[in-house]
């Protein structure tokens, strides 16, 4: 890694229902991602559904909280 390059991490929670990806949520802390994972698992059918946490490294990028919420598209 180049000198001065900052690595930031986010954790992405992906929920899959009956083989179809349903939601992707990004968190700045692993603890928040784990809380979301636990909440999703309570609603899932273990034989058909799955949820996972993935760590993503963002090099030399700024991570900020958005004040705008994106609208859900169905």
C-alpha positions in Angstrom: 0.0 0.0 0.0 1.3 3.5 -0.9 2.4 5.7 1.9 -0.3 8.0 3.2 -3.1 5.8 1.7 -5.8 5.3 4.3 -7.7 2.0 4.4 -11.3 2.2 5.7 -13.5 -0.8 6.2 -17.2 -1.3 5.9 -19.2 -4.4 6.5 -21.9 -5.4 4.1 -24.9 -7.6 5.2 -26.5 -9.5 2.3 -29.8 -11.3 2.8 -30.9 -14.1 0.4 -34.4 -15.5 0.4 -35.1 -18.7 -1.5 -31.9 -18.2 -3.6 -32.8 -14.6 -4.5 -30.7 -11.7 -3.1 -33.2 -9.5 -1.3 -31.3 -6.8 0.5 -27.8 -5.3 0.9 -27.0 -3.0 3.8 -23.6 -1.4 4.6 -22.3 -0.6 8.1 -19.3 1.3 9.4 -19.0 -1.0 12.4 -18.9 -4.8 12.6 -21.1 -4.7 15.7 -23.9 -2.9 13.8 -23.6 -5.5 11.0 -23.8 -8.4 13.4 -26.9 -6.9 15.0 -28.6 -6.6 11.6 -27.6 -10.2 10.8 -29.2 -11.5 14.0 -32.4 -9.5 13.4 -32.6 -10.9 9.8 -32.0 -14.5 10.9 -34.9 -14.4 13.3 -37.3 -14.0 10.3 -35.5 -16.6 8.0 -36.3 -20.2 7.2 -32.9 -21.9 7.8 -33.4 -24.5 5.0 -34.1 -21.9 2.3 -32.7 -18.5 3.3 -29.3 -17.1 4.2 -27.6 -14.0 5.5 -23.9 -13.1 5.4 -21.5 -10.4 6.4 -18.7 -9.3 4.1 -15.8 -7.0 4.9 -14.9 -4.5 2.2 -11.8 -2.3 2.2 -12.1 1.1 0.7 -8.7 2.6 0.0 -8.2 6.4 0.0 -11.9 7.1 0.0 -14.1 9.1 2.4 -17.0 7.4 4.0 -19.7 9.7 5.3 -23.2 9.3 6.5 -25.7 10.3 3.9 -28.5 12.6 5.0 -30.6 11.4 2.1 -32.3 8.1 2.1 -32.6 6.3 -1.2 -36.1 5.2 -2.0 -36.8 1.5 -2.3 -37.5 0.3 -5.8 -39.9 -2.6 -6.2 
